[in-house]
């Protein structure tokens, strides 16, 4: 069962639509695995990534998506270290982690507002270039996933 299956619980109306897009949905699932729990997480451990996903879901107001990421986060080693940052009101004290969370928030709320100076601020806070790319990939995936889920929900509600 894919994450989208769990998030959507496709009924008789939605199942054929999802089946017709099986290859795209399989690629979506693989992309999610690659950005959320990669083989080489670099300086962004899986628990931090999952907490940022939870935070983004809460930021966009998707309770079901937030529950999904909260449950996934709870299963990971180091969850206790990063779980507080799943709450958009929580700010880390560590400067590097604070920069990561601040940038993730910007990308979840207003991705077009991110500038070169925002990227420079990440580097100045000690975030490696490869981790800046990883963070951007994560944010892009989360935005995509939220829109796919919203689109399928809309299709389901029109039956």
Buried (B, 14 or more C-beta within 10 A) or exposed (E): EBBBEEBBEBEEEBEEEBEEBEEEBEEBBEBBEEBBBBEEBBBBBBBBBBBBBBBBBBBBEBEEBBBBBBEBBEEBEBBEBBBEBBEBEEEBEEEBBBBBBBBBBBBBEEEEEBEEEBBEBBEEBBBBEEBBEBBBBBBBBBBEBBEBBEEBBEBBEEE
